[in-house]
Amino acid sequence: MTQPIPPAAAPESIPAQTMPAQIHLSAGVMPDELARYAVALANTRGGVIQVEAGEGSAELHPLQVTHAIFALSGGRLSVNVARSQNEGGAAALSIFVPQALYLLSAPDGSVSAWDGQTFVPVSPADAPLSAQPDYTASVPVTASLADLDPLEVARLRSISHRGALSQLADLDFLQELGLVVPDSGGELRPTIAGILLAGTERALRAHLPQAEVCYYHHAESDVEFQFREDLLRPLTAALARLSELIQARNSFTPVQVGLFRIEVWDHDEAVYREALLNALTHRDYQLRDVVHVHHYPDRLEIMNPGGLSGGITAANILRHQPKRRNPLLAEALARLGLVERAGVGVDKMYAMMLRCGKEPPEYLTYPDAVSLSLHNPSFNAPFVRFVARKQEEMQTLSLDMLIVLSLLGREGQASRAQLARALQLPEDRTPRLLGMMEERGLIISERVGRERINRLSAQSLAALHSGDADRRHAAPKRPLPAIPRPIAPRSPFPPKNSAALERAALEARVLDLARRPEGVCNSDVRAACDLKTQSAWRVLRRLTLGGRLRKEGQGPRSVRYYLYLPEP
């Protein structure tokens, strides 16, 4: 058995060691005790734990060690365990422990470090601000150049086909990007970023199994999936394969704007590539979870481990200064031309989706995860034409203007506070923007009670409705089935037989209900047309975006829709 752990003495600070520590333990150490040493080393500078060969250690399996460390650290510490045998056949273990990016606590909340001789308790105030803040800049203890795939290095070189990088030899190219660094003996070894971008499958499984990406295709909007593919590949190879999987199930709708034709894809490749790059670049690679991509008919969901960093939230992601969780990885991708240093990826996704008449990206944040949904509802073709014509007239619409126009097009009207939330700006920062849009004839603003209510101007509404009329006129005409009228005084709804009607008949029935003084709501459509909640919402939203219904109220229970009657 190992010697009892000496009583701890509270230090003034974590000891600053210049070299990774080495701990030698006798045979027979228990996995739980070994895990305490590993976590304490990770909280200091990392190092190596040597377990001597002996009768007791022969029964200690590497999986027992990794399991105990995983349990004690809550899955936030990943180690490499090597097993060897001496001349007598007894097994010895070497555990290579990396430095933790932040302090690791035990399940009881205690935090300990290693001062070279014993355990010492620490608190977050004792820790240096950031001894080694970038996990992707660290070098795995057992990593070597053999962990890099020459084909993946060639792929990276093909991406950076311009500039000074492309003129360098392979090792110089990798070293310039920070993907390999010399150790104390001058030997080049790959960093975590190097393995992520150019590692072999074997190296990824050994050092970064959490770099896997799981793709699921759902034929319907439910939990069941019809296809799955798990990708444990370097980031650029995984991104290329994900693009193939999504594009194979992608389609577009042509929108005619004058002499030009715009192709509006279900999921624009530039949008989902940006979303995937953000997930792969900024996820927390110290967590053992993987990235999940769910491809539904009406949306694309990307879920990656690690919450948003540096104070960024879903409510300020458009305005907050960019924060990079993995600086070396992000810098390498920027120098390769895959991402931008300015951190405008989210802005680009917003702008591209809004120009296509769709909803902006939707973020859901959790303490240890982020979910991004790219919705694909029936897009607003008149809005696409409207934006395209403004560009033809040299009236560039900024992202803020697109957000305002899209919200007013969906909701009909909005207060200054509602627009400020959508713009992710303080309310006192919106008047200048709204005044500029009013001067250009895009919106109108009027006081209703104590609030100022903003709506689309008559000019904007006319452009949207004329575009919608053009679209309906260009579509092939088909006679509408007869719409039964309500005759029973007990129920104002027609019989529930419209499930078999065509889309035009279904819309005509909803419009017929909206003619009533009380209008129509989602539950009315469900009851009258035998639809589910989501299907009823799609019909109502399609008619609202097409300018045939007017939406009033806020919230799922109070919102109602009325037949749109243009002003004379």
Buried (B, 14 or more C-beta within 10 A) or exposed (E): EBEEEEEBEEEEEBBEBEEBBEBEBEBBBBBEEBBBBBBBBBBBBBBBBEBBBBEBBBEBBBEBBBEBBBBBBBBBBBBBBEBEEEEEEBBBBBBBBBBBBBBBBBEEEEBBBBBEEEBBEBEEEBBEEEEBEBBBBBBBBBBBEEBBBEEBBEBBBEBBEEEEBEEBEBBEBBBBBBBBBEEEEEEBBBBBBBBBBBBBEEBBEBBBEBBBBBBBBBEEEEEEBEEEEEBBBBBBBBBEBBBEBBEEEBEEBEBEBEEEEBEBBBBBEEBBBBBBBBBBBBBBBBBBBBBBBBBBEBBBBBBBBBBBBEEBEBEEBBEBEBEBBBBBBBBBBBBBEBBBEEBBBBBBBBBBBBBBBBBBBEBEBEEEBBBBBBBBBBBBBBBBBBBBBBEEEEEEBEBBBBBBBBBBBBBBBBBBEBBBBBBBBEBEEBBEBBEBBBEBEBBBBEEEEEEBBBBBBEEBBEBBBBBBEBBEEEEEEEEEBEBEEBEEEEEBBBEEEBEEBEEBBBBBBBBBBBEEEEBBBBEBBBBBBBBEEEBBBBBBBBBBBBBBBBBEBEEEEEBBBBBBEEEE
